[in-house]
C-alpha cells in the first residue's frame, strides 16, 4: 500500500512538472502570479511571474540588436549552398 502511494506521488509530481513546462508562457505568467503568495520564497515561481515579453528574458529592449531602433528592419542575407 505504501509503495502505491509513493508511486502515485511520483507520477503526480512528474505530471505537474510536464504540464507546467509545456504550458504556454501567456498562460503560465498569470498562473504563477496567483501561486506566488503561496510560496513567496520560490525563485523559479517569481521568475515565471515576472517575465514579460518573449525572446531573451523580456525587458524593454531587444537583446543583441546592433541598432538603437528596434523597429528598424534588419536585412536578410541568403547564402547559396554549393552543389556537389
Secondary structure, 3 states (H helix, E strand, C coil): CHHHHHHHHHHHHHHHHHHHHHCCHHHHHHHHHHHHHHCCCCHHHHHHHHCCCCCCCCCCCCCCCCCCCCCCCCCCCCCCCCCC
